[in-house]
């Protein structure tokens, strides 16, 4: 069973993008090459600032939803240990 990742990218405009994937390296490369989410296009360079690993898509999706509901300050508190 492959792991799923929930990740947070910091965009050049200092905004945060949260997503999930099974292949973190490929997904970040896709974002950097303009093939990722519409939100990240035009916001490169992007920096991976946080990632969490989960055993299944369901759990990862639930965590992604939780993170997306957080305020910017709450997200910064979450990622602070990673910076």
C-alpha positions as CSV (number, residue, x, y, z in Angstrom):
1,X,0.0,0.0,0.0
2,X,1.4,3.4,-1.1
3,X,1.5,6.4,1.2
4,X,-0.5,9.5,0.6
5,X,0.8,12.9,1.3
6,X,-0.8,16.2,2.4
7,X,1.5,19.1,1.6
8,X,1.6,22.9,1.9
9,X,3.4,25.0,-0.6
10,X,4.4,28.7,-0.1
11,X,3.9,30.7,-3.3
12,X,5.9,33.7,-4.4
13,X,3.1,36.0,-3.3
14,X,3.4,34.4,0.2
15,X,0.1,32.6,0.0
16,X,-0.3,28.9,0.9
17,X,-1.5,26.1,-1.3
18,X,-2.6,22.8,0.3
19,X,-3.0,19.6,-1.7
20,X,-2.7,15.8,-1.6
21,X,-0.8,13.3,-3.7
22,X,0.7,9.8,-3.9
23,X,3.9,11.1,-5.5
24,X,5.1,14.2,-3.7
25,X,8.2,14.9,-5.8
26,X,6.3,14.5,-9.1
27,X,3.4,16.7,-7.9
28,X,5.7,19.5,-6.8
29,X,7.5,19.3,-10.1
30,X,4.1,19.5,-11.8
31,X,3.3,22.7,-9.8
32,X,6.7,24.2,-10.6
33,X,6.2,23.5,-14.4
34,X,2.7,25.1,-14.5
35,X,1.0,21.7,-14.7
36,X,-0.3,21.6,-11.2
37,X,-3.4,23.2,-9.7
38,X,-4.8,26.4,-11.4
39,X,-4.1,28.3,-8.2
40,X,-0.4,27.7,-8.3
41,X,0.1,28.7,-12.0
42,X,1.8,32.1,-12.1
43,X,2.7,31.9,-8.4
44,X,6.1,30.2,-8.9
45,X,8.6,29.9,-7.5
46,X,7.0,27.5,-5.0
47,X,8.5,26.1,-1.8
48,X,7.4,23.0,0.0
49,X,7.1,24.0,3.6
50,X,5.1,21.2,5.2
51,X,4.2,17.6,4.4
52,X,2.3,14.8,6.3
53,X,2.1,11.1,5.4
54,X,-1.1,9.0,5.5
55,X,-1.8,5.3,4.8
56,X,-4.9,6.0,2.6
57,X,-6.6,8.6,0.5
58,X,-9.6,9.0,2.8
59,X,-7.5,10.0,5.8
60,X,-5.3,12.3,3.7
61,X,-8.4,14.0,2.2
62,X,-9.9,14.6,5.6
63,X,-6.6,16.1,6.8
64,X,-6.4,18.3,3.6
65,X,-9.9,19.6,4.3
66,X,-9.0,20.3,8.0
67,X,-5.9,22.3,6.9
68,X,-7.7,24.2,4.2
69,X,-10.2,25.4,6.9
70,X,-7.4,26.9,9.1
71,X,-6.7,30.6,9.2
72,X,-3.4,31.8,7.9
73,X,-2.1,32.2,11.5
74,X,-3.2,28.7,12.4
75,X,-1.4,27.4,9.2
76,X,1.7,29.3,10.2
77,X,1.6,27.7,13.7
78,X,1.2,24.3,12.1
79,X,4.2,24.7,9.8
80,X,6.5,26.7,12.2
81,X,8.4,23.6,13.3
82,X,9.2,22.8,9.6
83,X,10.6,26.3,8.8
